[in-house]
Amino acid sequence: MDGWIDGGCALHMCIPSQQDYRRVTVVGRYEHESELLLTPRTRLREAFDGNAGEPGVHLLTPFVRSDTGERLIVNRGWVPDERVKVATRYR
């Protein structure tokens, strides 16, 4: 990725509201040692049964681009408590 996205718009000149949820492809690696965990977070069950839901965290992980070294924040979403450690997430 060289700073341009589909449609010919330079990343730094795009209107942010028009880029929400747009899929992009980048090459690099997650920087797990710099993750931000927002706790506590619960995931509500589909059929609410009076229980608050399953405990977990909301995970934000920096992603380092291999071409520029630029860091992007990736909103990884909700993760259950038993998968907070990196080694337990990819089974």
C-alpha distances in whole Angstrom, upper triangle without the diagonal:
4,6,7,8,11,14,12,12,11,10,13,15,15,18,18,21,19,16,18,17,14,12,9,7,6,8,11,14,16,19,22,24,23,23,25,28,29,33,35,34,35,34,37,39,39,43,44,47,47,45,42,40,38,37,33,30,27,24,22,19,17,14,12,9,10,8,9,12,11,13,13,16,16,19,21,24,27,28,32,34,34,31,30,30,26,28,30,27,26,29
4,6,8,11,14,11,11,9,9,12,14,14,18,18,21,19,17,19,19,16,15,12,11,9,11,13,17,19,21,24,26,24,25,27,30,31,35,37,36,38,37,40,42,42,46,46,49,50,48,45,42,41,39,36,33,30,27,24,21,19,16,14,10,11,8,9,12,11,14,14,18,18,22,23,27,30,31,35,37,37,34,33,32,29,31,33,30,29,33
4,7,10,12,10,9,6,5,8,10,11,14,15,18,16,14,17,17,15,14,11,11,10,13,15,18,19,21,24,26,24,24,26,29,30,33,36,34,37,36,38,40,41,44,45,48,48,46,43,41,39,38,35,32,28,26,22,21,18,15,14,11,13,11,10,13,11,13,13,16,17,20,22,25,29,31,34,36,37,33,32,32,29,32,34,30,30,34
4,7,8,6,6,5,6,9,10,10,13,14,17,15,12,16,16,13,13,10,11,11,14,17,20,21,23,26,28,26,26,28,30,31,35,37,35,37,36,38,40,40,44,44,48,48,46,43,41,40,39,36,33,29,27,24,23,20,18,17,14,16,13,13,16,14,16,15,18,18,21,23,26,30,31,35,37,38,35,34,34,31,34,35,32,31,34
4,6,6,6,7,7,10,11,9,12,13,15,12,10,13,13,10,10,7,9,11,14,17,20,21,23,26,28,27,26,27,29,30,33,35,33,35,34,36,37,37,41,42,45,46,44,41,39,38,37,34,31,28,26,23,22,20,18,18,15,17,15,16,18,16,17,15,17,17,19,21,24,27,29,33,36,37,33,32,33,30,33,33,30,29,33
4,6,7,9,10,14,13,11,13,14,15,12,11,14,13,10,10,9,11,13,16,19,22,23,26,29,31,30,29,30,32,32,36,37,35,36,34,36,38,37,41,42,45,46,45,42,40,39,38,35,33,29,28,25,24,23,20,21,18,20,18,19,21,19,20,18,20,20,21,23,25,29,31,34,37,38,35,34,35,32,34,35,31,31,33
4,6,9,11,14,12,10,12,14,15,12,11,14,15,12,13,12,14,17,20,23,26,27,29,32,34,32,32,32,34,34,38,39,37,38,37,38,40,39,42,43,47,48,47,44,42,41,41,38,35,32,30,28,27,26,24,24,21,23,21,22,24,22,23,21,23,22,24,26,28,31,34,37,40,41,38,37,38,36,38,38,35,34,37
4,6,9,12,10,10,13,15,16,13,13,16,17,14,15,13,15,16,20,22,25,27,29,32,34,32,32,32,35,35,39,41,39,40,39,41,42,41,45,46,50,50,49,46,44,43,43,39,37,33,31,28,28,26,23,23,20,22,19,20,22,20,22,20,23,23,25,27,29,33,35,39,41,42,39,38,39,36,39,39,36,35,38
4,6,8,7,6,9,11,13,11,10,14,16,13,14,13,15,16,19,22,25,25,27,30,32,30,29,30,32,33,36,38,36,38,37,39,40,40,44,44,48,48,47,44,42,41,40,37,34,31,29,26,25,23,22,22,19,21,19,18,21,18,20,18,20,21,23,25,27,31,33,37,39,41,37,36,37,35,38,38,35,35,38
4,6,5,6,10,12,15,13,12,15,17,14,15,13,15,15,18,20,23,24,25,28,30,28,28,28,31,32,35,37,36,38,37,39,41,41,45,45,48,49,47,44,42,41,40,37,34,30,28,25,24,21,20,19,17,19,16,15,18,15,17,16,19,20,22,25,27,31,33,37,39,40,37,35,36,34,36,37,34,34,37
4,6,6,9,9,13,12,10,13,14,12,13,11,13,13,16,18,20,21,22,25,27,24,24,24,27,28,31,34,32,34,33,36,38,38,42,42,45,46,44,40,39,38,37,33,30,26,24,21,20,18,16,16,14,17,15,14,16,13,14,12,15,16,18,21,24,27,29,33,35,37,33,32,33,30,33,34,31,31,34
4,6,9,9,13,13,11,14,16,15,16,15,16,16,19,20,22,22,23,26,27,24,25,25,28,28,32,34,33,35,35,37,40,40,43,43,47,47,45,41,40,39,38,34,31,27,25,22,21,19,18,18,16,19,17,15,16,13,14,13,16,18,20,23,25,29,31,35,36,38,35,33,34,32,35,36,33,33,37
4,7,9,12,11,11,14,17,15,17,16,18,18,21,23,25,25,26,29,31,28,28,28,30,30,34,36,35,37,36,38,41,41,44,44,48,48,46,43,41,41,40,37,33,30,28,25,24,22,21,21,19,22,20,18,20,17,18,17,19,20,22,25,27,31,33,37,39,41,37,36,37,35,38,39,36,36,39
4,6,9,8,7,11,14,12,14,14,17,17,21,23,25,25,26,28,30,27,27,27,29,29,32,34,33,34,34,35,38,37,41,41,45,45,43,40,39,38,37,34,31,28,26,23,23,21,21,21,19,22,21,19,21,18,18,16,18,19,20,23,25,28,31,35,37,39,36,34,36,33,37,37,34,34,37
4,6,6,7,9,13,12,15,16,19,20,23,25,26,26,27,29,31,28,27,27,29,28,31,33,31,33,32,34,36,36,39,39,43,43,42,38,37,37,36,33,30,27,26,23,24,22,22,23,22,25,24,22,23,20,20,17,18,19,20,23,24,28,31,34,36,38,36,34,36,34,37,38,34,35,38
4,5,5,7,10,10,13,14,17,18,22,23,24,23,24,26,28,25,24,23,25,24,28,29,27,29,28,30,33,33,36,36,39,39,38,35,34,33,32,30,27,23,22,19,20,19,19,21,20,24,23,21,22,18,18,15,15,16,16,20,20,24,27,30,33,35,32,30,32,31,34,34,31,32,35
4,5,6,9,10,14,15,19,20,24,25,26,25,27,28,30,27,25,24,26,24,28,29,27,28,27,29,31,30,34,34,37,37,36,33,32,32,32,29,27,23,23,20,22,22,22,24,23,27,26,25,25,22,21,17,17,17,17,20,20,23,27,30,33,35,32,31,33,32,35,35,31,32,35
4,6,9,8,12,14,17,19,23,25,26,26,27,29,31,29,27,26,28,27,30,31,29,30,29,30,32,31,35,35,39,39,38,35,34,34,34,31,29,25,24,22,23,23,22,24,23,26,25,24,25,22,21,18,18,18,18,21,21,25,28,32,34,36,33,32,34,33,36,35,32,32,35
4,6,5,9,10,14,16,19,21,22,22,24,26,28,25,24,23,25,25,28,29,27,28,27,29,31,30,34,34,38,38,37,34,32,32,32,29,26,22,21,19,20,19,18,20,19,22,22,21,22,19,18,15,15,15,15,18,19,22,25,29,31,33,30,29,31,29,32,32,29,29,32
4,5,9,11,15,16,20,21,22,21,23,24,27,24,22,21,22,22,25,26,24,25,23,25,27,27,30,31,34,34,33,30,29,28,28,25,23,19,19,17,18,18,18,20,20,23,23,23,23,20,18,15,14,13,13,15,16,19,22,26,28,30,28,27,29,27,30,30,26,27,30
4,6,9,13,15,18,20,20,19,22,23,25,23,21,21,21,21,24,25,22,23,22,23,25,24,28,29,32,33,32,29,27,26,26,24,21,18,17,16,17,17,17,19,19,22,23,23,23,20,18,14,14,12,11,13,14,17,20,23,26,28,25,25,27,25,28,27,23,24,27
4,6,10,13,16,19,20,19,22,23,26,24,23,23,24,24,27,28,26,27,25,27,28,28,31,32,36,37,35,32,30,29,29,27,24,21,20,18,18,18,17,19,18,21,21,21,21,19,18,14,15,13,13,15,16,20,22,26,29,30,27,27,28,26,29,29,25,25,28
4,7,10,13,16,17,17,20,22,25,23,22,22,24,24,27,29,26,27,25,27,28,28,32,33,36,37,35,33,30,29,29,26,24,21,19,17,17,17,15,17,16,18,19,19,20,18,17,14,14,12,13,14,16,19,21,25,28,29,25,25,27,24,26,26,23,22,25
4,7,10,13,15,16,19,21,24,22,21,22,24,25,28,30,28,29,27,30,31,31,35,36,39,40,38,35,33,31,31,27,25,22,20,17,16,16,13,14,13,15,15,16,17,15,15,12,13,12,14,15,17,21,23,26,29,30,26,26,26,24,26,26,23,22,25
4,7,10,12,14,17,19,22,21,21,22,24,26,29,31,29,30,29,31,32,32,36,37,40,41,39,36,34,32,31,28,26,23,20,18,16,15,12,13,10,12,12,14,15,14,14,12,14,12,15,15,19,22,23,26,29,29,25,25,25,22,24,25,22,21,24
4,7,9,11,14,17,20,19,18,21,23,25,28,30,29,30,29,32,34,34,38,39,41,42,40,37,34,32,31,28,25,22,19,17,14,13,9,9,7,8,9,11,11,11,11,10,12,12,15,15,19,22,23,26,28,29,25,24,24,21,23,24,21,20,23
4,7,10,13,16,18,18,18,21,23,26,29,31,30,32,31,34,35,36,39,40,43,44,41,38,36,33,32,28,26,23,20,18,15,13,9,8,6,6,8,10,10,11,11,11,14,13,17,17,20,23,23,27,28,28,24,24,23,20,21,23,20,19,22
4,7,10,13,15,15,16,19,21,24,27,29,28,30,30,33,35,36,39,40,42,43,40,37,35,32,30,27,24,22,18,16,13,11,7,5,4,4,8,9,8,10,10,10,13,12,16,16,20,22,22,25,26,26,23,22,21,17,19,21,19,18,21
4,6,9,12,12,13,16,18,21,24,26,26,28,27,31,32,34,37,38,40,40,37,35,32,29,27,24,21,20,16,14,10,9,6,5,7,7,11,12,10,11,10,10,12,11,14,14,18,20,19,22,23,23,19,18,17,13,15,18,16,15,18
4,6,9,9,9,12,15,18,20,23,22,24,24,28,29,31,34,35,37,37,34,31,29,26,24,20,18,16,12,10,7,6,4,6,9,11,14,14,12,12,9,9,10,9,12,11,15,17,16,19,20,20,16,15,14,11,13,15,13,13,17
4,6,6,7,11,13,17,19,22,22,24,25,29,31,33,36,36,38,38,34,31,29,26,24,20,17,16,12,10,7,5,6,7,10,12,15,15,11,12,9,10,10,10,13,13,16,18,17,20,20,20,17,14,13,11,14,16,15,15,19
4,5,5,9,11,14,17,19,19,22,23,26,28,30,33,33,35,35,31,29,26,23,21,17,15,14,10,9,6,7,9,10,14,15,19,18,15,15,12,13,11,11,13,12,14,15,14,16,16,16,13,11,10,7,11,13,12,13,17
4,6,9,11,15,17,20,21,23,25,28,30,33,36,35,37,36,33,30,28,25,22,19,16,16,12,11,9,9,11,12,16,17,20,19,16,16,13,14,13,14,15,15,17,18,16,18,17,18,15,12,11,9,12,15,14,16,20
4,7,10,13,16,18,19,22,24,27,30,32,35,34,36,36,32,29,27,25,22,18,15,14,11,9,7,7,10,11,15,17,20,18,15,14,11,12,10,12,13,13,16,17,16,19,18,19,17,13,13,12,15,17,16,18,22
4,6,10,12,15,16,19,20,24,26,28,31,31,32,32,29,26,24,21,18,15,11,10,7,6,5,6,10,12,16,18,21,20,17,16,12,12,9,10,10,10,12,13,13,15,15,16,14,10,11,10,14,15,14,16,20
4,6,9,12,13,16,18,22,24,27,30,29,30,30,26,23,22,20,17,13,10,8,6,5,6,9,12,15,18,21,24,22,19,18,14,13,10,10,10,10,11,12,12,15,14,16,14,11,12,13,16,17,15,18,22
4,6,9,10,13,15,18,21,24,27,25,27,26,23,20,18,16,13,10,6,6,5,6,9,12,15,18,21,24,27,26,23,21,17,16,13,12,11,10,10,10,9,11,11,13,12,9,11,12,16,15,14,18,20
4,6,7,11,13,16,19,22,25,23,25,24,21,17,16,15,12,9,6,5,6,8,11,14,17,21,24,27,29,28,25,23,19,18,14,13,11,11,10,9,10,12,12,15,14,11,14,15,19,18,17,20,23
3,5,9,12,15,18,21,23,21,22,21,18,15,14,13,9,7,5,7,9,11,14,18,21,24,27,30,33,31,29,27,23,21,18,17,14,14,12,10,10,11,10,13,13,11,14,16,19,18,17,21,23
4,7,10,13,16,19,21,19,20,18,15,12,12,10,7,6,6,8,11,14,17,20,23,27,30,32,35,34,31,29,26,24,20,19,16,15,13,10,11,10,9,13,14,12,15,18,20,19,18,22,23
4,7,10,13,16,18,16,18,16,14,10,9,8,6,5,5,6,10,13,16,20,23,26,29,32,34,34,31,29,25,23,19,18,14,13,10,8,9,9,9,13,13,12,16,18,21,18,17,21,22
4,6,9,13,14,13,14,13,10,7,6,5,5,6,7,9,12,16,19,23,25,29,31,34,37,36,34,32,28,25,22,20,16,15,12,8,9,8,10,13,14,13,17,19,21,19,17,21,22
4,6,9,12,11,13,13,11,8,5,5,7,7,9,10,13,16,19,23,25,29,31,34,36,36,34,32,28,26,22,19,16,14,11,8,9,8,11,13,14,14,18,20,22,19,17,20,21
4,7,8,7,10,10,8,7,5,7,9,11,13,13,17,20,23,26,28,32,34,37,40,39,37,35,32,29,25,23,19,18,14,11,13,12,14,16,17,18,22,23,25,22,20,23,23
4,5,6,8,10,8,8,6,7,11,13,15,16,19,23,25,29,30,34,36,39,41,41,39,37,34,31,28,25,21,19,16,13,14,13,15,17,18,20,23,24,26,22,21,23,23
4,6,9,11,11,11,9,11,15,16,18,19,21,24,27,31,32,36,37,40,42,42,41,39,35,32,29,26,23,21,17,15,17,16,19,20,21,22,26,27,28,25,23,25,25
4,6,9,10,11,10,12,16,18,21,21,25,28,30,34,35,39,41,43,46,46,44,42,39,36,32,30,26,24,21,18,20,18,21,22,23,25,28,30,31,27,26,27,27
4,6,7,8,8,11,15,17,20,21,24,27,30,34,35,39,41,44,46,46,44,42,39,36,32,30,26,24,21,18,19,18,20,22,23,24,28,30,31,27,26,28,28
4,6,8,9,12,15,18,21,23,26,29,32,36,38,41,44,46,49,49,47,45,41,38,35,32,29,27,23,20,21,19,20,22,24,25,29,31,32,28,27,30,29
4,6,9,12,14,18,20,22,26,29,32,36,38,42,44,47,49,49,47,45,41,38,35,32,29,27,24,21,21,19,20,22,24,25,29,31,32,29,28,31,31
4,5,9,11,14,17,19,23,26,29,33,35,39,41,44,47,46,44,42,38,36,32,30,26,25,21,18,18,16,16,18,21,22,25,27,29,25,25,28,28
4,7,8,12,14,16,20,23,26,30,32,36,38,41,44,43,41,39,35,32,29,27,23,22,18,15,16,14,14,17,19,19,23,25,27,24,23,26,27
4,6,9,12,14,18,21,24,28,30,33,36,38,41,41,39,37,33,30,27,25,21,19,16,12,13,11,12,14,16,17,20,23,24,21,20,23,23
4,7,10,12,15,19,21,25,27,31,33,36,39,39,36,35,31,29,25,23,19,17,14,10,10,7,9,11,12,13,17,19,20,17,16,19,20
4,7,10,13,17,19,23,25,29,32,34,37,37,34,33,29,27,23,21,18,16,13,10,9,6,6,9,11,11,14,17,19,16,15,19,20
4,7,9,13,16,19,22,25,28,30,33,33,30,29,25,23,20,18,15,13,10,7,5,4,4,8,8,8,12,14,16,13,13,16,18
4,6,10,12,16,19,22,25,28,31,30,27,25,22,20,16,15,12,10,8,6,5,6,7,10,9,7,11,13,16,14,13,16,18
4,7,10,14,16,20,22,25,28,27,25,23,19,17,13,11,8,7,5,4,6,9,10,13,11,10,13,14,17,16,13,17,19
4,6,10,13,16,19,22,25,24,21,19,16,14,10,8,6,5,5,6,7,10,11,13,11,9,11,11,15,14,12,15,18
4,7,10,13,16,19,21,20,18,16,12,10,6,6,5,6,7,9,10,14,15,17,14,12,13,13,16,16,14,16,20
4,6,10,13,16,18,18,15,13,10,8,6,5,7,7,10,12,12,16,16,17,14,12,13,11,15,16,13,15,19
4,6,10,13,15,14,11,10,6,6,5,6,9,10,13,16,16,19,20,21,18,15,16,14,17,18,16,18,21
4,6,9,12,12,9,8,5,5,6,7,10,11,15,17,18,21,22,23,19,17,17,14,17,19,16,17,21
4,6,9,8,6,6,5,6,9,10,14,15,18,21,21,25,25,26,22,20,20,17,19,22,19,19,23
4,6,6,5,5,6,8,11,12,16,17,20,23,24,27,28,29,25,23,23,20,22,24,22,21,25
4,6,6,8,10,11,15,15,19,20,23,26,26,29,30,30,27,25,24,21,22,25,23,22,25
4,6,8,11,13,16,17,21,22,26,29,29,32,34,34,30,29,28,24,26,29,26,25,29
4,5,9,11,15,17,20,22,25,29,29,33,33,34,30,29,28,25,27,29,27,27,30
4,6,10,13,15,19,20,23,26,27,30,30,31,28,26,25,22,24,27,25,25,28
4,7,10,13,16,18,21,25,25,29,29,30,27,25,25,22,25,27,25,25,29
4,7,9,13,15,18,21,22,25,26,27,24,21,21,19,22,24,22,22,26
4,6,10,12,15,18,19,23,24,26,22,20,21,19,22,23,20,21,25
4,6,9,12,15,16,20,21,23,20,17,18,17,20,21,18,20,23
4,6,9,12,14,17,19,20,17,16,17,15,18,19,16,17,20
4,6,9,11,15,17,19,16,14,16,15,19,18,15,17,20
4,7,8,12,14,16,12,12,14,12,15,15,12,13,16
4,7,10,13,15,12,12,15,14,17,16,13,15,18
4,7,10,12,10,10,13,14,16,14,12,15,17
4,7,8,6,7,10,11,13,11,9,12,14
4,6,6,7,10,12,13,10,9,13,14
4,5,5,9,11,13,10,10,14,15
4,6,8,10,11,7,9,12,12
4,5,7,8,5,5,9,10
4,6,9,7,7,11,13
4,6,6,7,10,12
4,5,5,8,10
4,6,7,8
4,6,7
4,6
4
